[in-house]
């Protein structure tokens, strides 16, 4: 797989963020980073746990301990690249046309990083099966903020299980299916998202999100043939991060 981010890839990754993959993280190479929508009942607010403080460097350090399904260490994404990705995702959203229109507000809420948060991302690319794995972690000042945002996304997703977006000259149809995957966090969410371009190209993304205390982690695996079975490896990545929460 090529590592260069093309305009089409930016749109696809931005779409991952829109569908809740990052539960609001919103990064381009490390998102969904920066992010999945499904009709589920809202999860009760988790019992507050003692809050820990994490710098961006601390979070990057956590990600260096991760390895993908082939045992390959993930590569931490430079913070400047993450910030650039956030800006690109927001630019895509500014002119994007959603059908149904109600899904636009859902996407907007998922493309924001709460004020005062620290964050980091890491990736692993497999040329063998043409997949990419992205893990993002966010530490918030207010632990309840992320939980409420994730629950809000779940509730809103009931109206957006299938929707289209037109942006940057591309039209993408997105279909999302909930996946049964539980992390060691206070709150978990997983879904399989299929994205179809007007050109006939298709991409599938499996997303697992877990929140423990004020630490939220999301793992996304994308590729042409990703299935729900990959949830086990993504859950393992999430649990490794949340162990520090």
Secondary structure, 3 states (H helix, E strand, C coil): CCCCCCHHHHHHHHHHHHCCCCCCCCECCCCCECCCCCCCCCCCCCCCCCCCCCCHHHHHHHHCCCECCCCCECEECCHHHHHHHHHHHHHHHHHCEEECCHHHHHHHHHCCCCCCCEEEEEEEEECCCCEEEEEEEEECCCHHHHHHHHHHHHHHHCCCCEEEEEECCEEEEEEEEECCCCCCCCEEEEEEEEEEECCCCEEEEEEEEEEECCEEEEEEEEECCCCHHHHHHHHHHHHHHHCCC
